[in-house]
Amino acid sequence: MSLWIHLGINAMSTMLLSASNYTMQVISSPTRKEVDDAHAKSRWLDIGIPSTRNLRSISWGRITMWIILGLSSVPLHLMYNTAVFSSLSANAYDYIVVSEDFFDSSAVYNASIGFSTIDILNAMHEAAVNGNLSNYTSAECMTMYGVNFVSKARNVLLVTNTRDTTNNSVLASQEWDGTQEIPYSWICGDGWDGDPYADQMQVCTTTIAQAAATDWTVSGHHISYCMVEVVEEKCQLSFSLVIMLIVIAVNASKACIMILTAWKLNEPTLVTIGDAVASFLKDPDPTSEGICLSTKMDIQKKRWKLQTAKPWTPKKHFWFRAASVKRWLICNILCIGVIGLGIFLLTQGMDGIDIYNIKALWELGFGTVSANSVVTVAPTGLIATTLFANLPQGILSFLYLTYNGLFSCMLGALEWNRFGRFRKPLRVTAPEGTQRSTYYLQLPYTYAIPLLLMSGGLHWLMSQSLFLALVNVYDDDGEFDAENSISTVGYSCIAIFAALIVGGVAVVCGIANGFRRYDDGIPLVGSCSAAISAACHPPKEDSMAHLMPVKWGKVERDPGSDGVGHCCFSSFEVERPVSGDLYAGTKEKYS
């Protein structure tokens, strides 16, 4: 049940993140006036991608809406997955070292070692006599009690074949409440009990204990076998009203901003590359006139005022050139860092449960909370534990945004690049004439849907890898102990392993796409508004180009151009530029 609920939660949270990112991109998209103001100051803005560069050029109202949408995603992904969580039981118990005489009905009443009350002793004696205890070997007993929280057993009789000089059948006893920092050191025998650094500075584990199972000694007595009080495991699915109220409040704020965006943003913004091209074709930008072969790199190097003809040098650029080095570094260093951390946590988790076989990890449970797979050093308190468990969710959300931005850059450049090969209608938000409607921003569905599925799948896998778990403690009489019950973090090694595989595939796909090449028929402008506008100075006769299917290329030379050609988007016939020929503008401009 928990698995399917979290699958639904992560599907909804991923769609919310995507919708929020979509709205943030629309809000940060500049108006034509904002672009003109920036160009007048020799600054350029981003078109068609999620951008923080544009924030200094848009209105304060839109900046506020953008910030609210961004901040509201933080509590959403830090808490949504723990609105519903699992609980497990942790049973306090007494381990009692007894001789074979304990099972004689008269021998038990001579015992007094380590007990303030004889109730548990009598109950165990009665259960043993009536055959209500289960017999386990020493090794099996170590496995059952060698977990952080004992959930399927309670009190245990450790049976020895030795006697003491007093002829008592109860030789030693110890109460174990199941929540100690070193929860089962006693199973490693004498020298370990209460000292986690005994025996060559090692911590007690079931592997160490079982290595000496045939010579198991507890409190100075050799243990032959165990008689265990087996109980039914108590687990349940819980719901946090506080966390759900926070999630509802966050979702409500997002919904309000999205509605406000649709209602208040009346002035057209340049959301897509098609919007920008249409705007610049309709009303050419004088600040970029005469630099028709400009690339994003030219603009970044402040070549705005370079008024000389430029030879056309066709080049098939790699896709990764469409995004900045900074964007690539942030995205991939963070991805590789997260995968490295995941590998470290997986090895630590396997060490903690002493299992290194994939099949055995699967049998332990996919996203299943169990007594031997909880983080014993997690913070206490529901909210603190929630934040700890969902910290990876926040990182994954940020990674989705960076990957979305990365692919938006590469695919926006691909859409632009195709205008160098094909005559196409412009894809705009408010279509006119032969223009096409915008069904997406910059990510086509063939990329957007796999990216969403990848993100949602990783969020779900992470919710099964590290999750909030409530530990309900029961005393050695089986009564609920609310005071010692805790909220902690559970983990599933097989889910962590699956998340690492999917995450690794995502990183490889991103890098592999970066090494694809664009066609060499048009300059690489990326998302740079100035470079886009430089390519949008059509012939004066082509005044309706923004409404028609267009193509980028060499247009007919003006009379007296002195061999200097011009390239631009046009609805007229265009030719592919000739390598080595000069292109920029008219003779009057460059003579």
C-alpha positions in Angstrom: 0.0 0.0 0.0 2.8 2.5 1.0 4.6 1.8 -2.3 1.6 2.6 -4.5 0.6 5.7 -2.4 4.1 7.1 -2.8 4.0 6.3 -6.5 0.9 8.5 -6.8 2.5 11.2 -4.5 5.6 11.4 -6.7 3.6 11.5 -9.9 1.6 14.5 -8.6 4.7 16.3 -7.1 6.6 15.9 -10.4 3.7 17.4 -12.4 3.5 20.2 -9.9 7.2 20.9 -10.2 6.9 20.8 -14.0 3.9 23.2 -14.0 5.8 25.5 -11.5 8.9 25.5 -13.7 6.7 26.2 -16.8 5.1 29.2 -15.1 8.4 30.5 -13.8 9.8 30.4 -17.3 6.8 32.3 -18.6 7.1 34.9 -15.8 10.8 35.5 -16.4 10.4 35.7 -20.2 11.0 39.4 -21.3 8.6 41.7 -23.1 9.8 43.3 -26.3 10.2 46.6 -24.5 12.4 44.9 -21.8 14.6 43.4 -24.6 14.9 46.8 -26.3 15.9 48.5 -23.1 18.5 45.8 -22.4 19.9 46.0 -25.9 20.2 49.8 -25.7 22.5 49.2 -22.7 24.5 46.5 -24.7 23.0 43.7 -22.5 21.2 40.7 -23.8 18.5 38.5 -22.3 17.6 34.9 -22.5 14.8 33.7 -24.8 13.1 30.3 -24.6 14.8 28.9 -21.5 14.5 29.1 -17.7 16.5 32.1 -16.8 17.7 34.1 -13.8 19.6 36.5 -16.0 16.3 38.1 -17.0 15.2 38.9 -13.4 17.1 42.1 -13.3 15.2 43.4 -16.4 11.6 42.4 -15.6 9.1 44.2 -13.2 9.2 43.7 -9.5 5.8 42.2 -9.5 6.9 39.4 -11.8 10.1 38.9 -9.8 8.0 38.5 -6.6 5.8 35.9 -8.3 8.8 34.1 -9.6 10.4 34.0 -6.1 7.2 32.7 -4.5 6.9 29.9 -7.0 10.5 28.9 -6.5 10.4 29.1 -2.7 7.1 27.2 -2.6 8.8 24.2 -4.2 11.2 23.8 -1.3 8.7 22.7 1.4 6.7 20.8 -1.2 9.5 18.3 -2.0 10.9 18.3 1.5 7.6 17.2 3.0 5.2 15.7 0.4 6.7 12.2 0.5 6.4 12.0 4.3 2.7 13.0 4.5 2.1 9.2 4.5 4.6 7.0 6.2 5.1 3.5 7.7 5.6 2.5 11.2 7.2 -0.6 12.8 7.4 -2.0 16.3 10.4 -2.2 18.6 9.9 -4.6 21.4 11.7 -4.2 24.7 12.7 -7.6 26.1 14.6 -9.5 28.8 17.2 -12.0 27.9 17.5 -14.5 30.7 20.2 -17.1 31.0 18.7 -20.3 32.4 19.8 -23.9 33.0 17.8 -26.9 31.9 16.4 -27.1 35.4 14.4 -23.9 34.7 11.9 -26.0 32.8 11.1 -28.0 35.9 8.0 -26.6 37.5 9.5 -26.2 41.0 12.9 -24.8 40.1 11.9 -21.3 39.0 10.8 -20.1 42.4 14.4 -20.2 43.7 15.5 -17.5 41.3 16.0 -13.8 42.2 18.9 -12.7 40.1 18.4 -9.3 38.4 14.6 -9.0 38.9 12.7 -6.4 40.8 9.6 -8.4 40.0 9.1 -12.0 39.2 6.1 -11.6 36.8 8.1 -11.9 33.6 10.0 -14.8 34.9 6.9 -16.6 35.9 5.3 -15.8 32.5 8.3 -17.2 30.6 8.3 -20.3 32.7 4.6 -20.9 32.2 5.0 -20.3 28.4 7.9 -22.7 28.3 6.1 -25.4 30.2 3.0 -25.0 27.9 5.1 -25.2 24.8 4.4 -21.5 23.8 8.0 -20.6 23.2 9.9 -21.3 19.9 13.2 -23.2 19.9 16.1 -21.6 17.9 19.7 -22.4 17.5 22.3 -20.0 18.8 23.0 -18.7 15.3 19.3 -18.2 14.6 18.8 -16.4 17.9 21.7 -14.1 17.0 20.0 -13.2 13.7 16.7 -12.6 15.3 18.0 -10.3 18.0 20.9 -8.8 16.0 18.8 -5.9 14.6 18.3 -2.3 15.5 14.7 -2.9 16.5 13.4 -6.3 17.5 9.9 -6.5 16.0 9.1 -10.2 15.7 10.1 -11.4 19.2 10.2 -10.3 22.8 11.7 -12.0 25.8 14.2 -14.8 25.3 15.5 -17.7 27.4 19.2 -18.4 26.7 19.6 -22.0 27.8 22.9 -23.3 29.1 24.0 -26.8 30.1 26.1 -25.5 33.0 25.0 -25.0 36.6 26.1 -22.5 39.2 27.0 -23.3 42.8 23.7 -22.0 44.2 21.7 -24.5 42.1 19.5 -21.6 40.8 18.0 -22.3 37.4 18.1 -18.5 36.5 21.7 -17.6 36.2 21.7 -14.1 34.7 19.3 -11.6 33.2 19.2 -8.2 31.5 16.5 -5.9 30.4 16.9 -4.5 26.9 14.6 -1.7 25.9 15.4 -1.9 22.1 16.4 1.7 21.6 20.0 1.8 22.8 22.6 3.4 20.6 24.3 -0.1 20.5 21.1 -2.1 20.3 22.4 -5.7 20.4 25.9 -5.7 21.7 25.0 -8.6 24.1 24.7 -11.1 21.2 28.5 -10.9 20.7 29.0 -12.4 24.1 31.1 -11.5 27.1 33.4 -8.5 26.6 31.0 -6.7 24.2 28.0 -6.1 26.4 27.8 -2.3 26.8 31.2 -1.7 25.1 31.0 -1.2 21.3 34.7 -1.0 21.0 35.7 -4.2 22.6 37.6 -6.9 20.7 40.1 -4.9 18.6 38.0 -1.8 18.3 35.3 -3.4 16.3 31.5 -2.8 16.6 29.4 -5.9 17.3 27.6 -7.2 14.2 25.7 -10.4 13.5 28.6 -11.6 11.3 31.1 -11.3 14.2 28.6 -12.9 16.6 27.8 -15.9 14.4 31.5 -16.6 13.8 31.5 -17.8 17.5 28.0 -19.3 17.5 29.2 -22.7 18.5 31.0 -21.2 21.5 28.5 -18.5 22.5 29.1 -17.2 26.0 26.8 -14.7 27.8 27.4 -13.6 31.3 30.0 -16.4 31.7 27.7 -19.2 30.6 27.9 -21.2 27.4 24.6 -21.0 25.5 23.3 -24.1 23.8 20.1 -22.8 22.3 17.3 -20.3 22.8 13.6 -20.3 23.7 12.0 -17.2 22.1 8.7 -15.5 22.8 7.6 -14.9 19.2 5.1 -12.1 18.7 3.2 -10.7 15.7 4.9 -7.8 14.1 3.0 -4.6 14.5 3.2 -2.2 11.5 0.8 0.4 10.2 0.5 3.2 7.6 0.3 6.6 9.2 -0.8 10.0 8.0 0.6 13.4 9.3 -2.0 16.1 9.3 0.6 18.8 10.0 2.7 17.9 7.0 -0.4 17.6 4.7 -1.6 21.0 5.8 1.8 22.5 4.9 1.6 20.8 1.5 -1.9 22.0 0.9 -0.9 25.6 1.8 2.1 25.4 -0.6 0.0 24.0 -3.4 -2.6 26.7 -2.8 0.1 29.4 -3.1 1.3 27.9 -6.4 -2.2 27.7 -7.8 -2.8 31.4 -6.9 0.4 32.5 -8.7 -0.4 30.4 -11.8 -3.9 31.9 -12.0 -2.4 35.4 -11.4 0.1 34.8 -14.2 -2.7 33.9 -16.7 -4.8 36.8 -15.5 -2.4 39.7 -15.0 0.3 39.2 -17.6 -1.5 40.9 -20.4 1.6 42.3 -22.2 3.0 39.7 -24.7 6.3 38.2 -23.6 8.9 36.5 -25.8 8.4 33.0 -24.3 9.7 31.0 -27.3 12.3 31.6 -30.0 9.4 31.9 -32.4 8.0 34.7 -30.4 11.3 36.6 -30.6 11.8 36.0 -34.3 8.3 37.1 -35.1 8.7 40.3 -33.0 12.1 41.1 -34.5 10.9 40.5 -38.1 7.9 42.7 -37.6 9.9 45.4 -36.0 13.7 45.0 -36.6 16.0 45.9 -33.7 18.3 48.8 -34.8 21.0 47.9 -32.2 21.8 44.6 -33.9 21.7 45.8 -37.5 24.6 44.9 -39.6 25.9 41.9 -37.6 23.8 39.2 -39.3 26.3 36.4 -38.7 26.6 37.1 -34.9 26.7 34.1 -32.6 26.1 34.1 -28.9 29.8 34.0 -28.3 30.2 37.1 -30.4 27.7 38.9 -28.3 29.3 37.7 -25.1 32.6 39.1 -26.3 31.0 42.5 -26.7 31.2 42.5 -30.5 27.9 44.4 -30.8 29.5 47.4 -32.5 31.8 45.5 -34.8 30.9 47.2 -38.1 33.0 45.1 -40.5 31.9 42.4 -43.0 32.4 38.9 -41.7 33.2 35.8 -43.8 30.8 32.9 -43.5 32.5 29.8 -42.0 30.1 26.9 -41.7 30.6 24.7 -38.7 28.7 21.8 -37.2 28.7 22.7 -33.5 28.2 20.1 -30.8 24.9 20.4 -28.9 26.7 21.1 -25.7 27.8 24.5 -27.2 24.2 25.7 -26.9 24.4 25.8 -23.1 26.9 27.7 -21.0 29.9 26.0 -19.4 28.6 27.1 -16.1 25.2 25.4 -16.7 27.0 22.1 -17.8 29.3 22.2 -14.8 26.5 22.8 -12.2 24.4 20.1 -13.7 26.9 17.3 -14.2 29.1 18.0 -11.2 26.0 17.9 -9.0 24.8 14.7 -10.7 28.1 12.9 -10.3 28.4 14.1 -6.7 24.9 12.8 -5.9 25.7 9.5 -7.5 28.9 9.3 -5.6 27.1 10.0 -2.3 24.5 7.4 -3.2 27.2 4.8 -3.7 28.7 5.7 -0.4 25.3 5.4 1.4 24.6 2.1 -0.4 27.8 0.6 0.9 27.2 2.0 4.4 23.7 0.6 4.3 24.8 -2.9 3.3 27.4 -2.8 6.0 24.7 -1.9 8.5 22.5 -4.8 7.6 25.4 -7.2 6.8 24.0 -8.2 3.4 25.9 -7.9 0.1 23.9 -10.0 -2.2 21.4 -8.4 -4.6 18.9 -11.2 -4.3 19.0 -11.0 -0.5 18.6 -7.3 -0.6 15.5 -7.7 -2.8 14.1 -10.2 -0.4 14.6 -7.7 2.5 12.0 -5.5 0.7 11.8 -2.7 -1.8 11.1 0.4 0.2 10.0 -1.7 3.1 10.7 -0.5 6.6 12.3 -3.2 8.7 14.0 -3.4 12.1 17.5 -3.8 10.7 17.4 -1.0 8.1 16.9 2.2 10.0 19.3 5.1 10.5 20.2 5.1 14.2 21.8 8.5 14.0 18.9 10.4 12.5 17.5 13.5 14.2 14.6 13.2 16.6 11.2 14.9 16.2 8.8 14.5 13.3 9.7 17.7 11.4 13.4 17.3 11.8 13.3 13.7 10.7 11.1 14.6 7.8 13.6 17.2 6.5 16.4 14.7 7.0 14.6 11.9 5.0 13.5 14.2 2.2 16.7 16.2 1.7 17.6 14.0 -1.4 14.1 14.9 -2.8 15.0 18.6 -2.7 18.3 17.8 -4.5 16.5 15.8 -7.1 14.0 18.6 -7.7 16.9 21.0 -8.3 18.5 18.5 -10.6 15.3 18.3 -12.6 15.3 22.0 -13.0 18.9 22.1 -14.1 18.4 19.2 -16.6 15.2 20.9 -17.9 17.2 24.1 -18.5 20.1 22.2 -20.1 17.8 20.4 -22.6 15.9 23.6 -23.2 19.1 25.3 -24.3 20.1 22.4 -26.6 16.6 21.9 -28.1 16.0 25.6 -28.5 19.1 25.7 -30.5 17.9 22.7 -32.5 14.6 24.4 -33.4 16.6 27.5 -34.5 19.1 25.4 -36.4 16.3 23.8 -38.5 15.4 27.2 -40.0 18.7 27.0 -41.8 17.6 23.9 -43.6 13.8 24.1 -43.9 11.2 26.8 -44.5 8.8 26.6 -41.5 6.1 28.6 -39.8 7.1 30.3 -36.6 5.9 28.6 -33.4 4.5 31.4 -31.2 2.2 31.8 -28.1 -0.4 33.9 -30.0 -0.5 32.6 -33.6 -1.5 34.8 -36.6 -1.4 34.0 -40.3 0.4 30.8 -40.9 2.1 30.8 -37.5 1.9 27.7 -35.3 0.6 27.5 -31.8 2.9 26.8 -28.9 2.0 23.4 -27.4 5.2 23.4 -25.3 7.8 26.0 -24.3 11.2 24.7 -25.6 11.1 21.0 -24.8 9.2 18.9 -27.4 7.0 16.1 -25.9 9.5 13.5 -27.2 12.0 15.0 -24.7 9.7 16.5 -22.1 7.8 13.3 -21.3 10.8 11.1 -20.9 12.4 13.8 -18.7 9.3 14.0 -16.6 9.1 10.2 -16.3 12.8 10.0 -15.4 12.3 12.7 -12.7 9.2 11.2 -11.3 10.8 7.7 -11.3 13.8 9.0 -9.4 11.7 10.9 -6.9 9.7 7.7 -6.3 12.8 5.5 -6.1 14.3 8.0 -3.6 11.1 7.9 -1.5 11.6 4.1 -1.3 15.3 4.5 -0.6 15.2 6.9 2.3 12.0 7.5 4.2 10.3 8.5 7.4 9.6 5.6 9.8 7.8 5.8 13.1 9.1 3.3 15.7 6.5 2.3 18.2 8.1 0.9 21.3 6.5 -1.8 23.4 7.7 -2.8 26.8 8.6 -6.3 27.9 5.0 -6.9 28.9 3.8 -5.9 25.4 2.3 -2.6 26.5 2.8 0.5 24.2 5.5 2.8 25.5 4.7 6.3 24.0 7.6 8.0 25.9 10.3 5.9 24.2 8.6 5.7 20.7 10.6 7.7 18.1 10.4 8.9 14.5 13.5 7.9 12.5 14.7 7.3 9.0 14.4 4.0 7.3 16.3 2.9 4.2 16.1 0.3 1.5 19.4 -0.8 -0.1 17.8 -2.3 -3.2 15.8 0.9 -3.8 19.1 2.9 -3.5 20.7 0.6 -6.0 17.8 1.0 -8.4 18.0 4.8 -8.0 21.7 4.8 -8.8 21.1 2.8 -12.0 18.4 5.2 -13.2 20.4 8.2 -12.2 23.5 6.9 -14.0 21.4 6.4 -17.1 20.1 10.0 -16.9 23.6 11.4 -16.6 24.9 9.3 -19.6 21.9 10.4 -21.7 22.5 14.1 -20.9 26.2 13.9 -21.8 25.6 11.7 -24.9 23.0 14.2 -26.3 25.6 17.0 -25.8 27.9 15.3 -28.3 25.3 15.3 -31.1 26.0 17.9 -33.8 23.8 20.7 -35.3 23.7 21.3 -39.1 26.1 24.0 -40.3 23.6 26.1 -42.2 23.0 28.9 -39.6 24.9 30.6 -36.8 24.6 29.2 -33.3 22.8 31.8 -31.2 21.6 29.8 -28.3 19.1 31.7 -26.2 20.8 35.1 -26.8 18.3 37.8 -27.6 20.8 40.0 -29.4 22.1 37.3 -31.7 18.5 36.3 -32.5 17.6 39.9 -33.4 20.7 40.2 -35.5 19.4 37.4 -37.8 16.0 39.2 -38.2 16.6 42.1 -40.5 14.7 41.1 -43.7 14.5 43.0 -46.9 12.2 46.0 -46.7 9.8 44.4 -49.2 9.4 41.5 -46.9 7.2 43.3 -44.4 4.9 40.4 -43.7 7.6 37.8 -43.1 6.6 37.4 -39.4 3.3 35.9 -40.5 4.6 33.6 -43.2 6.8 30.4 -43.2 10.4 31.6 -43.1 13.9 30.3 -43.6 17.3 31.7 -42.8 19.8 32.2 -45.5 21.4 34.6 -48.0 19.0 37.1 -49.5 19.5 39.0 -52.8 22.2 41.6 -52.5 21.4 45.3 -52.5 22.6 47.3 -55.5 26.1 48.7 -54.7 26.8 46.2 -51.9 30.3 45.9 -53.1 30.3 42.1 -52.7 29.1 42.2 -49.1 26.0 40.0 -48.8 23.3 39.8 -46.1 21.7 36.8 -44.3 18.4 36.8 -42.4 15.1 35.2 -41.9 12.8 35.8 -44.8 9.6 34.6 -46.4 11.3 35.2 -49.8 13.6 32.7 -51.4 16.9 32.4 -49.7 20.1 30.6 -50.5 22.6 28.8 -48.4 25.5 31.2 -47.6 28.8 30.5 -49.4 31.8 29.6 -47.3 34.3 32.5 -47.3 31.9 35.1 -48.7 31.4 38.3 -46.7 28.1 38.9 -45.1 26.9 41.7 -42.8 24.9 44.5 -44.5 24.9 47.1 -47.1 27.8 49.0 -48.7 26.6 52.3 -47.1 27.0 50.6 -43.7 30.4 49.1 -44.2 32.2 51.2 -46.8 
